[in-house]
Amino acid sequence: MKLIRNIFLAASLSVCAMSCVDLDYSEVTTDDEEWMYNSPMYGIVKLVNSVYARVPNGFDKNYEGGQGATLAAASDEAECSLSYSSVHRFFNGAWGPNNPFSFTWDNSYKAIAEANNYHEKRDKVSLEGYENNSDYEAMRTQFELFEYEVRFLRAYFYFELVRAYGDVPFTLKTLSPEEANQMPQTSAITIMDWIVEEMDAIAEYLPITYTTELNTDVGRATRAMCLALKARTLLYKASPLFNTENNKEWWLDAARANHELLVRAAEWGISLDVYSLNWGPVNGDGIEAIWVTKQGLINSWEYYNYPVGIENGGGGMCPTQTLVDCYEYNDGTGETFGDRYPDAVINITQEDPYANLDPRFGMTVVKNGDMWPNYNTVPIETFEGGLNAPPLQNATPTGYYLKKYCDPNVNITTNYANTSMHAWNIMRLSEFYLNYAEAMFQYYGDADVAGEFTMTANDAINALRDRADVQMPHWSGSDNWWERYKRERMVELAFEDHRFWDVRRWKCGDEFDVINVATLQRDANGDIILTRGQKTLGWEDKYYRFPIPFSELNKNKNLVQNPGWENNIE
């Protein structure tokens, strides 16, 4: 076996390209260099897996505020009922270069540094000594795939950085601390173009599925994931935040990439699933999944998000009335909850405003009167003084609780607690139907024109609404299409960490400066009265980009702070 002894030495193990975080050997592999030298089948696998392990997910990518708080509560989708959660910093004035939510910066550059180091050393990896193993050919194939898997991951982490920060330092090699501290930023468009080229370069070398490979783990880079990252990147590139000169051809590029994914996905057995199967214990193996991260047997999401008043329920991520107002009625009128019930006061006992709403509402939101979760024997009460309502500590401030991603069969009572499988959707097919529809409409300006493709923008929307457990009326025409699309995207992708970024790439942040909430009370007749209210989030245009951490600016004088944050070091 000819594995050079100094491969992956601690001293040379990459310094995080821009954050200058020293990656100690044990941080990457938890084992010493001698162990890796003698055991590439385990040591190298573990190194590659360490890059995968940095892929964030909504269950624990919590912005330094404890498990459960997601970006939904930093937008108009939800309000976090836990006052101590750091997610509130996104809009309460406590966010800045000295308090920067640096997770994306630190985590992404650590992953990129590990990936760069792997690529510089991978040719020195040898499997000599394993030739007589019965699974040697499968082992060799696995090691050959590592190159393309790690290249995919590196590109994904650069997308994460560009989405949050815009222009960022860019390198494909390991750097010394001195080199890292002199790196200027590369334009977001240049990095996006590189991501697209990289996905084009590696897609054909990655498998469609790993079911016949030595390692069949879900979540490893596939051909579909490459096409999906390319399609998502081009949609962002075409959006107003990045497409500052309104280049229409960029929308056509996005339409082509998303259309290619939809066509190829059908060939590869990836298709739309019923909406309800995209969450819960089997969603990690669903036919709609393009990229999921399996979290194993957990109940932390339920502890965080079950209603207060359910034993050990935390309240957590509470959907807003703004979100509820986006759901349409299934009666062909096209009216939403907000259209039909704009009045400040609604007697929801005398007239049920939730009846006949888009079924996705009932799969996403817990409302007053629901039996939830499955083991609960009394209806949820979100009216003031109710079993699950204020003045109880951490009770819903919006009138609603969250269902999505919660498994109602998970029991969190002290004496009967159990767990279930959970998986976070990083990419699922529905997103790309929406991406395609958006790009098509922005390019052609007519939602019923197919152009060079096989479907129109409305066809793509209707495919989502045709699912067996949704069955919503079809769209036709282009009247008020853009506003309807934004609502449809919010409904379909609620609580999947898209809305926070969508509002930014569209440059319409001021639209969620104010969110709608509901207060429920029981009157003297026993009727439940919903009263609309509003809360101000305090949007500022500097929020379109994350602030570069002050600690990074202090180390690297070639970095330029993002607009609006230049004089803010609070």
C-alpha positions as CSV (number, residue, x, y, z in Angstrom):
1,M,0.0,0.0,0.0
2,K,1.6,3.2,-1.2
3,L,-0.3,5.9,0.8
4,I,2.2,8.7,1.4
5,R,2.5,9.2,5.1
6,N,2.0,12.9,5.2
7,I,-1.4,12.8,3.5
8,F,-3.8,14.9,5.5
9,L,-1.2,16.0,8.1
10,A,-2.6,18.2,10.8
11,A,-0.2,20.9,9.9
12,S,-1.3,21.0,6.3
13,L,-4.9,20.2,6.8
14,S,-6.5,23.1,5.2
15,V,-6.9,26.4,6.9
16,C,-10.5,27.5,6.3
17,A,-10.1,29.6,3.2
18,M,-11.4,32.9,4.5
19,S,-12.4,32.6,8.1
20,C,-8.9,31.4,9.1
21,V,-10.3,28.7,11.4
22,D,-7.6,26.1,11.9
23,L,-8.9,22.7,11.1
24,D,-7.3,20.5,13.6
25,Y,-6.9,16.9,12.3
26,S,-9.1,15.5,15.1
27,E,-11.9,17.9,14.1
28,V,-12.1,16.3,10.7
29,T,-11.6,12.6,11.4
30,T,-11.5,12.2,15.2
31,D,-8.5,9.9,14.5
32,D,-4.7,10.4,14.0
33,E,-2.8,10.5,10.7
34,E,-1.3,7.1,11.3
35,W,-4.7,5.6,11.5
36,M,-5.8,7.2,8.2
37,Y,-2.5,6.1,6.6
38,N,-3.1,2.5,7.4
39,S,-6.9,2.5,6.8
40,P,-7.9,4.6,3.7
41,M,-11.1,2.5,3.4
42,Y,-12.2,3.9,6.7
43,G,-10.1,7.1,7.1
44,I,-10.7,8.6,3.7
45,V,-14.4,7.6,3.8
46,K,-14.6,9.4,7.2
47,L,-13.0,12.5,5.8
48,V,-15.4,12.6,2.9
49,N,-18.3,12.0,5.3
50,S,-17.1,15.0,7.4
51,V,-17.8,17.3,4.4
52,Y,-21.3,15.7,4.1
53,A,-21.8,16.2,7.8
54,R,-21.6,20.0,7.4
55,V,-24.6,20.1,5.1
56,P,-27.1,22.1,7.2
57,N,-30.7,21.1,7.8
58,G,-33.7,22.8,9.3
59,F,-33.9,20.5,12.4
60,D,-30.6,21.7,13.8
61,K,-29.4,24.6,11.7
62,N,-30.8,26.8,14.4
63,Y,-28.9,30.1,14.1
64,E,-27.4,29.8,17.6
65,G,-30.8,29.6,19.2
66,G,-31.4,26.0,20.1
67,Q,-33.0,23.3,18.1
68,G,-36.2,24.1,16.2
69,A,-35.9,27.8,15.3
70,T,-35.8,28.0,11.5
71,L,-35.8,30.9,9.0
72,A,-39.6,30.7,8.8
73,A,-39.6,32.7,12.1
74,A,-37.3,35.3,10.4
75,S,-39.9,35.9,7.7
76,D,-43.7,36.3,7.5
77,E,-44.4,32.6,7.7
78,A,-44.1,32.2,11.4
79,E,-43.4,33.7,14.8
80,C,-41.2,31.9,17.3
81,S,-43.1,31.7,20.6
82,L,-39.9,31.4,22.6
83,S,-38.7,34.9,23.4
84,Y,-35.2,33.7,24.2
85,S,-34.6,32.3,20.7
86,S,-31.9,34.1,18.8
87,V,-33.9,33.9,15.6
88,H,-35.6,37.1,16.8
89,R,-32.3,38.9,16.2
90,F,-33.0,38.9,12.5
91,F,-35.6,41.7,12.9
92,N,-35.2,43.2,16.4
93,G,-32.1,45.3,15.7
94,A,-29.6,42.9,17.4
95,W,-28.2,41.6,14.2
96,G,-25.0,43.1,12.9
97,P,-21.3,42.5,12.0
98,N,-20.4,41.9,15.7
99,N,-23.5,39.7,16.2
100,P,-23.6,38.3,12.7
101,F,-25.2,34.8,12.5
102,S,-21.9,33.5,11.2
103,F,-22.9,29.9,10.9
104,T,-23.2,30.0,7.1
105,W,-19.8,31.7,6.7
106,D,-17.9,29.5,9.2
107,N,-19.5,26.2,8.3
108,S,-19.4,26.7,4.5
109,Y,-15.7,27.7,4.5
110,K,-14.7,24.8,6.7
111,A,-16.5,22.4,4.3
112,I,-14.9,24.1,1.3
113,A,-11.4,23.9,2.9
114,E,-11.9,20.2,3.6
115,A,-13.0,19.7,0.0
116,N,-10.1,21.6,-1.4
117,N,-7.7,19.6,0.8
118,Y,-9.2,16.4,-0.4
119,H,-8.8,17.3,-4.0
120,E,-5.2,18.3,-3.6
121,K,-4.4,15.0,-1.9
122,R,-6.8,12.5,-3.5
123,D,-4.3,11.3,-6.1
124,K,-2.1,10.0,-3.3
125,V,-4.8,7.7,-2.0
126,S,-4.1,4.1,-2.8
127,L,-6.2,1.0,-2.4
128,E,-3.2,-1.4,-2.8
129,G,-3.6,-4.2,-0.3
130,Y,-7.3,-4.4,-0.8
131,E,-7.2,-6.1,-4.3
132,N,-8.1,-9.5,-2.8
133,N,-11.2,-8.2,-1.0
134,S,-14.4,-9.7,-2.5
135,D,-15.9,-6.2,-2.8
136,Y,-12.7,-4.6,-4.2
137,E,-14.4,-3.4,-7.5
138,A,-17.2,-1.8,-5.6
139,M,-14.7,-0.2,-3.2
140,R,-12.7,1.2,-6.1
141,T,-15.9,2.6,-7.7
142,Q,-16.7,4.3,-4.4
143,F,-13.4,6.0,-4.2
144,E,-13.6,7.1,-7.8
145,L,-17.0,8.7,-7.0
146,F,-15.6,10.6,-4.1
147,E,-14.0,13.2,-6.4
148,Y,-17.3,14.1,-7.9
149,E,-19.3,13.9,-4.7
150,V,-16.9,16.3,-3.0
151,R,-16.9,18.7,-6.0
152,F,-20.7,18.8,-5.8
153,L,-20.6,19.6,-2.1
154,R,-18.0,22.3,-2.6
155,A,-20.3,23.9,-5.1
156,Y,-23.3,23.6,-2.8
157,F,-21.4,25.4,0.0
158,Y,-20.4,28.2,-2.4
159,F,-24.1,28.6,-3.3
160,E,-24.9,28.8,0.4
161,L,-22.4,31.6,0.8
162,V,-23.5,33.6,-2.3
163,R,-27.1,33.3,-1.4
164,A,-26.4,34.9,2.0
165,Y,-23.5,37.3,1.3
166,G,-23.4,38.0,-2.4
167,D,-19.7,38.6,-3.3
168,V,-17.4,36.3,-1.3
169,P,-13.8,35.1,-1.4
170,F,-13.4,32.2,-3.7
171,T,-10.7,29.6,-4.0
172,L,-10.3,26.0,-5.2
173,K,-7.1,25.4,-3.3
174,T,-5.9,25.2,0.3
175,L,-4.5,28.4,1.7
176,S,-2.1,29.4,4.4
177,P,-3.4,31.9,7.0
178,E,-1.4,34.7,5.3
179,E,-3.0,33.8,1.9
180,A,-6.4,33.6,3.3
181,N,-6.2,36.9,5.0
182,Q,-5.4,38.6,1.7
183,M,-8.2,37.1,-0.5
184,P,-10.5,39.6,-2.1
185,Q,-14.1,38.9,-2.9
186,T,-15.2,37.3,-6.1
187,S,-18.5,38.5,-7.7
188,A,-21.6,36.5,-6.9
189,I,-22.3,36.1,-10.7
190,T,-18.8,34.7,-11.3
191,I,-19.3,32.2,-8.6
192,M,-22.8,31.2,-9.8
193,D,-21.4,30.7,-13.3
194,W,-18.7,28.5,-11.9
195,I,-21.3,26.4,-10.0
196,V,-23.3,25.9,-13.2
197,E,-20.1,24.9,-15.2
198,E,-19.1,22.6,-12.3
199,M,-22.4,20.8,-12.3
200,D,-22.3,20.4,-16.1
201,A,-18.8,19.0,-15.7
202,I,-19.5,16.4,-13.0
203,A,-23.1,15.3,-13.5
204,E,-22.4,12.5,-16.0
205,Y,-19.9,10.9,-13.6
206,L,-22.4,10.6,-10.7
207,P,-24.9,7.8,-10.4
208,I,-28.6,8.2,-10.7
209,T,-29.0,6.2,-7.5
210,Y,-26.7,4.5,-5.1
211,T,-28.8,1.4,-4.6
212,T,-26.3,-0.8,-6.4
213,E,-23.2,0.9,-4.9
214,L,-21.1,-0.2,-2.0
215,N,-22.5,2.6,0.2
216,T,-26.2,3.0,-0.3
217,D,-26.6,5.9,2.1
218,V,-29.4,8.4,1.2
219,G,-28.1,11.9,0.7
220,R,-24.9,11.2,-1.4
221,A,-24.5,13.4,-4.5
222,T,-26.4,12.1,-7.5
223,R,-26.9,13.3,-11.1
224,A,-30.3,14.7,-10.1
225,M,-28.8,16.7,-7.3
226,C,-26.3,18.3,-9.8
227,L,-29.1,19.3,-12.2
228,A,-31.1,20.6,-9.2
229,L,-28.3,22.8,-7.9
230,K,-27.7,24.1,-11.4
231,A,-31.4,24.9,-11.8
232,R,-31.7,26.6,-8.4
233,T,-28.5,28.6,-9.0
234,L,-29.7,29.9,-12.3
235,L,-33.1,30.9,-10.8
236,Y,-31.3,33.0,-8.2
237,K,-28.9,34.5,-10.8
238,A,-31.9,35.6,-12.8
239,S,-33.7,37.1,-9.8
240,P,-33.6,40.9,-9.2
241,L,-31.2,40.8,-6.3
242,F,-28.5,39.4,-8.6
243,N,-29.8,40.3,-12.0
244,T,-29.4,44.1,-11.5
245,E,-29.7,44.9,-15.2
246,N,-32.8,42.7,-15.8
247,N,-31.2,40.4,-18.3
248,K,-34.2,38.5,-19.7
249,E,-32.0,35.8,-21.1
250,W,-31.0,34.7,-17.6
251,W,-34.6,33.8,-17.0
252,L,-34.6,31.6,-20.2
253,D,-31.4,29.9,-18.9
254,A,-33.2,29.2,-15.6
255,A,-36.3,27.9,-17.5
256,R,-34.1,25.5,-19.5
257,A,-32.2,24.2,-16.5
258,N,-35.3,23.6,-14.5
259,H,-37.1,22.0,-17.4
260,E,-34.1,19.7,-18.0
261,L,-34.3,18.5,-14.4
262,L,-38.1,17.9,-14.6
263,V,-37.7,15.8,-17.8
264,R,-34.7,13.8,-16.5
265,A,-36.3,13.3,-13.1
266,A,-39.2,11.6,-14.8
267,E,-36.8,9.2,-16.5
268,W,-35.0,8.5,-13.2
269,G,-38.1,7.7,-11.2
270,I,-38.4,11.0,-9.4
271,S,-42.0,12.2,-9.5
272,L,-44.5,14.2,-7.5
273,D,-45.7,12.5,-4.4
274,V,-48.8,13.1,-2.4
275,Y,-48.2,16.2,-0.3
276,S,-48.5,14.5,3.1
277,L,-45.7,12.0,2.4
278,N,-43.1,14.7,2.1
279,W,-43.0,14.9,5.9
280,G,-43.0,12.3,8.6
281,P,-41.2,9.1,9.1
282,V,-41.0,7.9,5.5
283,N,-40.3,11.2,3.7
284,G,-36.6,10.4,3.4
285,D,-37.4,7.6,1.0
286,G,-40.1,9.3,-0.9
287,I,-40.3,9.4,-4.7
288,E,-40.3,13.2,-4.7
289,A,-37.1,13.5,-2.8
290,I,-34.0,14.8,-4.7
291,W,-31.8,15.5,-1.7
292,V,-32.7,14.8,1.9
293,T,-30.6,14.5,5.1
294,K,-31.8,11.8,7.4
295,Q,-31.6,12.6,11.1
296,G,-32.5,9.2,12.4
297,L,-34.8,8.5,15.3
298,I,-35.6,11.8,17.0
299,N,-38.4,13.7,18.7
300,S,-36.7,17.1,19.2
301,W,-38.8,18.7,16.5
302,E,-42.0,17.6,18.3
303,Y,-40.7,18.8,21.7
304,Y,-40.0,22.2,20.2
305,N,-43.2,22.6,18.1
306,Y,-46.0,20.7,19.7
307,P,-48.5,23.1,21.3
308,V,-48.0,24.5,24.7
309,G,-50.5,22.6,26.9
310,I,-49.5,19.3,25.4
311,E,-47.1,17.8,28.0
312,N,-43.6,19.0,27.2
313,G,-44.8,20.9,24.1
314,G,-42.7,24.0,23.5
315,G,-44.9,26.1,21.2
316,G,-42.1,26.8,18.8
317,M,-42.7,27.9,15.2
318,C,-46.2,29.4,15.1
319,P,-47.7,30.0,11.6
320,T,-48.9,33.6,11.0
321,Q,-52.2,34.8,9.8
322,T,-50.3,36.1,6.8
323,L,-49.5,32.5,5.8
324,V,-53.1,31.4,6.5
325,D,-54.4,34.3,4.4
326,C,-52.5,32.8,1.4
327,Y,-54.5,29.6,1.2
328,E,-57.2,29.4,-1.5
329,Y,-60.6,27.9,-1.3
330,N,-61.3,24.8,-3.3
331,D,-64.4,26.2,-5.0
332,G,-63.1,27.6,-8.2
333,T,-63.4,31.3,-7.1
334,G,-59.6,31.7,-6.7
335,E,-60.4,33.5,-3.4
336,T,-58.0,33.1,-0.5
337,F,-58.7,33.2,3.2
338,G,-57.5,36.8,3.2
339,D,-59.7,37.7,0.3
340,R,-62.9,36.2,1.7
341,Y,-62.4,37.3,5.3
342,P,-60.6,40.7,5.4
343,D,-62.7,41.9,8.3
344,A,-60.8,42.6,11.5
345,V,-63.3,40.4,13.5
346,I,-64.5,37.0,12.5
347,N,-66.9,34.8,14.4
348,I,-65.3,31.4,13.6
349,T,-68.1,29.5,15.5
350,Q,-70.9,30.9,13.5
351,E,-69.1,30.7,10.2
352,D,-66.2,28.3,9.7
353,P,-63.6,30.2,7.5
354,Y,-61.3,27.2,7.3
355,A,-63.9,25.0,5.6
356,N,-63.0,24.0,2.1
357,L,-59.5,25.5,2.2
358,D,-56.7,24.1,0.2
359,P,-55.9,20.8,1.8
360,R,-52.3,21.9,2.3
361,F,-53.5,24.2,5.0
362,G,-54.6,21.2,7.2
363,M,-51.3,19.4,6.6
364,T,-49.3,22.5,7.6
365,V,-51.2,24.4,10.3
366,V,-52.8,23.4,13.7
367,K,-55.8,25.6,14.3
368,N,-58.3,25.9,17.2
369,G,-60.4,22.8,17.5
370,D,-58.0,20.4,15.9
371,M,-57.3,17.0,17.5
372,W,-53.5,17.1,17.5
373,P,-51.2,15.2,18.0
374,N,-52.7,11.8,17.5
375,Y,-52.5,10.8,21.2
376,N,-54.1,14.0,22.4
377,T,-57.7,13.4,23.6
378,V,-59.0,16.9,23.7
379,P,-59.3,19.6,21.0
380,I,-56.6,22.2,20.7
381,E,-57.7,25.5,22.2
382,T,-55.9,28.6,21.0
383,F,-58.4,31.2,22.4
384,E,-57.2,33.2,25.3
385,G,-57.5,31.2,28.5
386,G,-57.7,28.0,26.5
387,L,-55.7,24.8,27.1
388,N,-53.0,25.8,24.6
389,A,-53.2,29.5,24.6
390,P,-52.1,32.7,26.4
391,P,-51.5,33.5,29.2
392,L,-49.6,30.1,29.3
393,Q,-45.9,30.8,28.9
394,N,-44.6,30.3,25.3
395,A,-48.2,29.8,24.0
396,T,-48.8,30.8,20.4
397,P,-48.6,34.5,19.7
398,T,-50.3,34.1,16.3
399,G,-53.3,31.9,17.0
400,Y,-51.9,28.8,15.3
401,Y,-49.3,26.0,15.8
402,L,-47.2,24.0,13.4
403,K,-47.9,20.6,11.9
404,K,-45.5,20.4,9.0
405,Y,-42.5,18.1,9.6
406,C,-44.1,17.0,13.0
407,D,-45.0,13.3,13.2
408,P,-48.3,13.2,15.1
409,N,-47.5,9.6,16.3
410,V,-44.5,10.9,18.3
411,N,-45.4,11.0,22.0
412,I,-43.4,13.5,24.1
413,T,-45.0,12.8,27.4
414,T,-42.5,12.0,30.1
415,N,-43.7,8.5,30.8
416,Y,-44.5,7.4,27.2
417,A,-41.9,9.3,25.1
418,N,-41.0,7.7,21.7
419,T,-39.2,8.8,18.6
420,S,-39.5,8.4,14.8
421,M,-37.4,8.8,11.7
422,H,-37.1,12.4,10.4
423,A,-35.5,13.7,7.2
424,W,-35.1,17.3,6.1
425,N,-35.9,18.1,2.4
426,I,-33.0,20.1,1.0
427,M,-34.3,19.6,-2.6
428,R,-37.6,18.1,-3.6
429,L,-39.2,18.1,-7.0
430,S,-42.0,20.5,-6.2
431,E,-39.6,23.4,-5.9
432,F,-38.4,22.9,-9.4
433,Y,-41.9,22.9,-10.9
434,L,-42.3,26.3,-9.1
435,N,-38.9,27.5,-10.3
436,Y,-39.7,26.5,-13.9
437,A,-43.1,28.3,-13.7
438,E,-41.5,31.5,-12.3
439,A,-38.7,31.5,-14.9
440,M,-41.2,30.9,-17.8
441,F,-43.5,33.7,-16.7
442,Q,-40.6,36.2,-16.2
443,Y,-39.3,35.4,-19.6
444,Y,-42.4,35.1,-21.7
445,G,-44.8,37.3,-19.7
446,D,-47.6,34.8,-20.5
447,A,-48.4,31.9,-18.3
448,D,-50.0,29.9,-21.1
449,V,-47.1,30.0,-23.5
450,A,-44.9,27.0,-23.7
451,G,-42.2,28.5,-26.0
452,E,-39.5,25.9,-26.7
453,F,-40.6,23.7,-23.9
454,T,-43.1,20.9,-23.2
455,M,-45.2,22.8,-20.6
456,T,-46.4,26.3,-19.7
457,A,-46.0,28.1,-16.4
458,N,-49.6,27.2,-15.6
459,D,-49.0,23.6,-16.5
460,A,-46.2,23.4,-13.9
461,I,-48.4,25.0,-11.2
462,N,-51.3,22.7,-12.1
463,A,-49.1,19.6,-11.8
464,L,-48.6,20.5,-8.1
465,R,-52.3,21.2,-7.6
466,D,-53.3,17.9,-9.2
467,R,-51.8,15.7,-6.5
468,A,-54.2,13.2,-5.0
469,D,-54.3,14.8,-1.6
470,V,-54.4,18.4,-2.9
471,Q,-56.8,18.5,-5.9
472,M,-57.0,22.3,-6.2
473,P,-58.6,24.0,-9.3
474,H,-56.4,24.6,-12.3
475,W,-54.8,27.9,-13.2
476,S,-55.3,29.5,-16.6
477,G,-54.5,33.0,-17.9
478,S,-52.0,35.5,-16.6
479,D,-54.1,38.0,-14.7
480,N,-52.5,38.8,-11.4
481,W,-50.3,35.8,-12.0
482,W,-47.2,37.0,-10.2
483,E,-49.0,37.7,-6.9
484,R,-50.8,34.4,-7.1
485,Y,-47.5,32.7,-7.8
486,K,-45.9,34.2,-4.7
487,R,-48.8,32.9,-2.6
488,E,-48.6,29.5,-4.2
489,R,-44.9,29.2,-3.6
490,M,-45.3,30.3,0.0
491,V,-48.1,27.6,0.6
492,E,-46.3,24.8,-1.2
493,L,-42.9,25.3,0.4
494,A,-44.0,26.6,3.8
495,F,-41.5,26.0,6.6
496,E,-38.9,24.6,4.2
497,D,-36.6,27.6,4.5
498,H,-37.4,29.1,1.1
499,R,-39.6,32.1,1.9
500,F,-36.8,33.9,3.8
501,W,-34.5,33.7,0.7
502,D,-37.3,34.2,-1.9
503,V,-38.2,37.6,-0.5
504,R,-34.6,38.6,-0.7
505,R,-33.9,37.5,-4.2
506,W,-37.1,39.2,-5.4
507,K,-36.0,42.3,-3.5
508,C,-39.4,42.8,-1.9
509,G,-38.4,42.7,1.7
510,D,-40.6,45.6,2.6
511,E,-43.6,43.4,1.9
512,F,-43.1,41.5,5.1
513,D,-42.2,44.5,7.2
514,V,-45.6,43.9,8.9
515,I,-47.1,40.4,9.5
516,N,-50.7,39.5,10.3
517,V,-51.5,37.5,13.4
518,A,-54.7,36.3,15.0
519,T,-56.0,36.6,18.6
520,L,-58.9,34.3,19.6
521,Q,-61.3,34.9,22.4
522,R,-64.4,33.2,23.6
523,D,-67.4,35.5,24.1
524,A,-70.3,35.3,26.5
525,N,-72.2,33.0,24.2
526,G,-69.3,30.6,24.0
527,D,-68.5,31.6,20.4
528,I,-64.9,31.9,19.3
529,I,-64.0,35.3,17.9
530,L,-60.9,35.8,15.8
531,T,-59.5,39.3,15.8
532,R,-56.9,40.2,13.3
533,G,-53.8,42.0,14.5
534,Q,-50.4,43.1,13.1
535,K,-46.8,43.0,14.2
536,T,-44.0,45.0,12.7
537,L,-40.8,43.1,11.9
538,G,-38.7,46.1,11.2
539,W,-37.4,45.5,7.7
540,E,-34.3,47.3,6.5
541,D,-32.9,47.0,3.0
542,K,-29.4,46.0,4.4
543,Y,-31.1,42.7,5.3
544,Y,-30.9,41.6,1.7
545,R,-27.4,40.5,2.5
546,F,-25.9,39.1,5.6
547,P,-23.3,41.2,7.3
548,I,-19.7,39.9,6.9
549,P,-18.5,39.2,10.4
550,F,-16.5,42.0,11.9
551,S,-13.9,39.4,13.0
552,E,-13.3,38.5,9.3
553,L,-13.0,42.2,8.3
554,N,-10.5,42.8,11.0
555,K,-8.3,39.9,9.8
556,N,-8.7,40.5,6.0
557,K,-8.5,44.2,5.0
558,N,-9.3,43.3,1.4
559,L,-12.9,42.4,2.4
560,V,-15.6,44.9,1.7
561,Q,-18.7,45.0,4.0
562,N,-22.1,44.5,2.5
563,P,-24.2,47.6,1.8
564,G,-25.9,49.1,4.9
565,W,-23.7,47.3,7.4
566,E,-20.5,49.4,6.9
567,N,-20.9,51.6,10.0
568,N,-22.8,49.0,12.1
569,I,-20.7,47.0,14.4
570,E,-23.3,46.5,17.1
